[in-house]
Amino acid sequence: MHVTLSATLAANQDIERRRRAGQRVLHLAFGEAGLPVHPALRARLADASGNNGYGQVAGSPALREAAAGYWTRRDLPTDPDLVVCGPGSKSLLFGLLLAIGADGPADIVLPMPSWVSYAAQAEIIGVRPIMVPAPPGEGGVPDPDLVASAVLHARAQGRTVRSLLVTLPDNPTGRLARPGTIRRLAQIARDLDLVIISDEIYRDLVHDPVAEYLSPAEVAPERTIITSGLSKSLAVGGWRIGMARLSHTPAGWALRDRLLAVASEIWSSPAAPVQHAAAYALTEPAEIVQRVNDSRRLHGLVARAVADRFTKAGASVHAPQGGFYLYPEISGFESAAELAHTLIEQHGVGVLPGSAFGDNPRAPRVRVATSLLYGDTPDQRLTTLHADDPLTLPWVAESLIHLESALADLTAARQPSQRRIGVLKPAHAVR
């Protein structure tokens, strides 16, 4: 087994190193929410800082109750005893892979492209990911028209395939799968007896006003696991807190027991002070709801502004719908790695190549994260969050000017015949 540092973390470290060396680099490579922690959460973390004992493996009763309420308010009635919390949804996803394959490694269907850690986690435990392209214009889901043949082919080769994973909305593309796609995928999961893992950590950051959100747990509740956390919606990635919702079925209860057994040997229990703050957040008091609403608005404004700059430079990019990502393609490069290398080495723009997300290495696509453009200090970021027009703030405007200039230079270096103009807007995305 050969495990390397996560591509996103490696890129972040590389850019920080370049900046310390005096290089000017626009940081578009790291998916951190880029905003200050709400004072109410800091206060509750401090209030619970004296709680230094081990807690329940599944998480505190207060946190599990709050998480159950969070999902119930989203039309997903949830039993608190079927909620398992951990140090970030990333740990829970890894624990679920182990628990689902308790009697031997079980392969998983992943969308292509998809978040860098899904395939890496699978490979660590000997699970082989089956990469299935997302439908055109969508992201975060394997194309239902291709899943059945991929799974049946793998099973015909003697492989065990037990699960598929979706991300709603998606990292890296910033797109949201349509409800019809989710319904079709849920039916295929039933037909093939697959568990659906639905990573919904960006659910509260859907900023496209006409996008319709459908969780597979609404249409296939008996086989869907949801994972989520507060890292993105409330910008507390460093606090490491996540939660999983298991199905209210005998299989769901059995999976819960196996997940708790895995958790007990890996992380024991989530950090008690963080659980206390997270429980408050998940009850969704007015001040927290307002913070999430403000964050969603900002992420959407900036992501669309960055997408506009790429479009002006001739890139093909679907309009972002959620989170703080976009996934442009720029012709004239032989690979995603060459495009990413050119952007940082010649133009001071840090992005990640699509190949890091399991995409075709020859396709010149890159993942762009826009959430570190809000300022360099907590005061700047808070000002950006509350500004009527954040794009006009000096530090945001300067970053956009840097990007536009870099992309113009990149475009000028390409042959005119290689330019591709316009935003990709598939017919089904126009409402």
Secondary structure as UniProt FT lines:
FT   HELIX           7..20
FT   TURN            21..22
FT   STRAND          26..27
FT   HELIX           39..47
FT   TURN            48..50
FT   TURN            57..58
FT   HELIX           61..72
FT   TURN            73..75
FT   HELIX           80..82
FT   STRAND          83..86
FT   HELIX           89..100
FT   TURN            101..103
FT   STRAND          107..112
FT   HELIX           116..124
FT   TURN            125..126
FT   STRAND          129..133
FT   TURN            136..137
FT   HELIX           144..156
FT   TURN            157..158
FT   STRAND          161..167
FT   TURN            171..173
FT   HELIX           179..192
FT   STRAND          195..199
FT   TURN            201..202
FT   HELIX           203..205
FT   TURN            209..210
FT   HELIX           216..219
FT   TURN            221..223
FT   STRAND          224..229
FT   TURN            231..233
FT   HELIX           237..239
FT   STRAND          242..245
FT   HELIX           250..266
FT   HELIX           272..282
FT   HELIX           286..312
FT   TURN            313..314
FT   TURN            323..324
FT   STRAND          325..326
FT   HELIX           336..347
FT   STRAND          349..350
FT   STRAND          352..353
FT   HELIX           354..357
FT   TURN            361..362
FT   STRAND          365..369
FT   TURN            371..372
FT   HELIX           378..386
FT   HELIX           390..392
FT   HELIX           394..412
FT   HELIX           416..418
FT   HELIX           427..429
//
